Amino acid sequence: MNTLHVLKIAQLAVRSLLAEAAVYPKPGLVTPLDNGSCTDRTFQSFIDSAVALLPCFLNCASIGMETLELGPEDVFALLRVTGRQGEQEMLQATGGVGTHRGAIFLFGLLCAAAGRLAAQERELTPRALALAASSFVRGIVGRDLGGLSLESCGTAEERAFVLYGLEGPRGEAERGFPMTLRAADLMRRLGEEHGDALTFRERAAHTLIFILSENADSALVSQGGLDAMLSVQEEARKALESGGMLSPSGRAGIAEMESALAGRGLCPEGGADILAAALFLDAAHACLRN
């Protein structure tokens, strides 16, 4: 049964990444229809990347399931090694494009959390998964980012932290996946309230706009500065106020966002990663039940 659980967890992780890639409209992001504002990524590269990460997610789920006796920091050390291996497999599959570099961190934690909860015979609810995943990275923001100076930064995420205090995926994970949980809850409520009147794609697209309206995305800061991130948040809020995917005027607002972000070359990659993680949380309880 342990092997079956591990396989189900990893398959759900890959499926969630593929489902996120297939959603549209997604302002600035890759969809099956176009590449948005991304110059180095295509829908095919997302497929190749997600499939290549299956062994990584299998390993992460196994680590979570088989290390109940280890402390959280020791578990994360193992996950970090596995994540680096997964990143290399991803880069090999995509010809060097870091398609899911940010998602590997979030999904590695979530797969390990799912494995741990399964080994403990606990319910894989969104909140339980988020708290278990968060336990592996207590203090990570301070450890990884606290001592940085602008001169020592090596990534856009590190620069965004030093310049503006944006904690990125590390902060999302350490704080218990608050944005991801809210997005997963929105997906659930949209399904309950609208049923078949709203397709999965439409629910996910609406949820993405909600994420973009609040997410502090270091990728956007890297692409256009703090003003770019704030403008995307404002445009997403306006689209939501018009109804988002639930009304013609809201869908028109999202279409305007698509044109605006494409014109400015803005690709909110962090929001896409949170959407994919939310899809995992939303589906995990049903998909991974015994």
Stockholm file with secondary structure:
# STOCKHOLM 1.0

chainA/1-290         MNTLHVLKIAQLAVRSLLAEAAVYPKPGLVTPLDNGSCTDRTFQSFIDSAVALLPCFLNCASIGMETLELGPEDVFALLRVTGRQGEQEMLQATGGVGTHRGAIFLFGLLCAAAGRLAAQERELTPRALALAASSFVRGIVGRDLGGLSLESCGTAEERAFVLYGLEGPRGEAERGFPMTLRAADLMRRLGEEHGDALTFRERAAHTLIFILSENADSALVSQGGLDAMLSVQEEARKALESGGMLSPSGRAGIAEMESALAGRGLCPEGGADILAAALFLDAAHACLRN
#=GR chainA/1-290 SS CHHHHHHHHHHHHHHHHHHHHHCCCCTTSCCSSCCTTCSSCCHHHHHHHHHHTHHHHHHHHHHHHHCTTSCHHHHHHHHHHHHHHHHHHHHHHHTSCCTTHHHHHHHHHHHHHHHHHHHTTCCCCHHHHHHHHHHTTTTHHHHHHTTCCGGGCCSHHHHHHHHHCCCHHHHHHHTTCHHHHHHHHHHHHHHHHHGGGSCHHHHHHHHHHHHHHHCCCHHHHHHHCHHHHHHHHHHHHHHHHTTGGGSHHHHHHHHHHHHHHHHHTCCCHHHHHHHHHHHHHHHHHHHTCC
#=GC SS_cons         CHHHHHHHHHHHHHHHHHHHHHCCCCTTSCCSSCCTTCSSCCHHHHHHHHHHTHHHHHHHHHHHHHCTTSCHHHHHHHHHHHHHHHHHHHHHHHTSCCTTHHHHHHHHHHHHHHHHHHHTTCCCCHHHHHHHHHHTTTTHHHHHHTTCCGGGCCSHHHHHHHHHCCCHHHHHHHTTCHHHHHHHHHHHHHHHHHGGGSCHHHHHHHHHHHHHHHCCCHHHHHHHCHHHHHHHHHHHHHHHHTTGGGSHHHHHHHHHHHHHHHHHTCCCHHHHHHHHHHHHHHHHHHHTCC
//
